[in-house]
Amino acid sequence: MILSLKNVSKTYDNGVKALDGVTIDIHNGMFGLLGPNGAGKSSLMRTIATLQSPDSGEIHLENLNVLEEKIEFRKTLGYLPQEFGVYPKMSAEELLHYFASLKGITNKAERNAIVEKALEVTNLSEVKHKHVAGYSGGMKQRFGIAQLLLNDPKLIIVDEPTAGLDPAERHRFLNVLREIGTNHIVIFSTHIVDDVKELCTDMAILNGGRILAHATPKELVAGLQGKIWTTVVARENIEALQKEYNVISSSFDEDNNLKVRVLADVSPSEQFTANTPTLEDVYFTTLSEDQYIAQPETV
Ligand SMILES: Nc1ncnc2c1ncn2[C@@H]1O[C@H](COP(=O)(O)OP(=O)(O)OP(=O)(O)O)[C@@H](O)[C@H]1O
């Protein structure tokens, strides 16, 4: 199955161009949309989910014209927005039964099977009798996925699901996505590079409403092979180094010196050693080569 976007653009009434000619094909599997705040990720997600219309462009899911056949398309869609509703004091199991009934699954045995499966996939079976209102943030996010699995969507869109989750919950949530990503198209947006590194078979970097890069994480990292160099400098020397070299990121080491990563085709000087590129290097170099918005912070 392929979701295909052609030249999708959107300018809001206030003049902000949130999407600028987005053209991309997305296949089955986990697709990570990575970008900084304001890059246009939510705008793109809402547009694909047909919650807002683009000014121009086309979207197809296989042969289905998404923008013209919205109702048909929505039957195949599961969408988890960045923020979703307040839950009544009902258990997860009761609520899922309620939602399944609303979706027209009236046969009790069928509904039971669907609800139990959704609870199992999202690892909520053990807490299915607890009120969703009392769930932790991560459990609520997983409940959101359970809810959207009820109508067996082909395409699942999840907008910044890991924001605000603690490391253990984030890990559990990503495992659930990994599980469902094997037989669906799952698109999820994040500004956390590690989310994409750990999970995605395909990814794109978005900034200023434009796709700056699209490939597998492995391919993108391979593109920087032999070009990442590191050195350690005293904190007060960082500015001089930045003037001379293409510094892409830096972090403090245990002696409070700065470990600096530099992009260069050949060794910048004897002071540097060659280093293995990471997806974070890809993200920072891609953004810093883009003229659109802020450069990444280096200190
Ligand atoms: N309804 C709206 N009206 C006007 N401007 C908007 C609207 N929604 C988003 N924007 C602007 O469009 C740009 C893209 O926003 P969007 O929310 O799509 O980015 P994002 O990548 O999801 O960011 P974040 O990670 O902060 O949610 C931003 O400049 C934002 O301020």
The ligand as an ORCA input file, in Angstrom:
! r2SCAN-3c Opt
* xyz 0 1
  N      -4.366     27.072     12.693
  C      -3.273     27.796     12.472
  N      -3.347     29.104     12.123
  C      -2.255     29.830     11.875
  N      -0.974     29.359     11.956
  C      -0.825     28.073     12.295
  C      -1.948     27.224     12.579
  N      -1.492     25.990     12.901
  C      -0.144     26.064     12.822
  N       0.265     27.298     12.459
  C       1.651     27.751     12.202
  O       2.150     26.942     11.142
  C       3.501     26.570     11.380
  C       3.590     25.057     11.444
  O       2.908     24.604     12.611
  P       2.711     23.071     12.958
  O       1.917     22.997     14.226
  O       2.206     22.350     11.778
  O       4.227     22.631     13.242
  P       4.802     21.405     14.072
  O       5.992     20.933     13.329
  O       3.712     20.421     14.331
  O       5.249     22.084     15.424
  P       5.119     21.572     16.940
  O       6.133     20.489     17.085
  O       5.467     22.807     17.715
  O       3.704     21.114     17.122
  C       3.905     27.250     12.677
  O       4.527     28.464     12.331
  C       2.571     27.498     13.370
  O       2.654     28.622     14.219
*
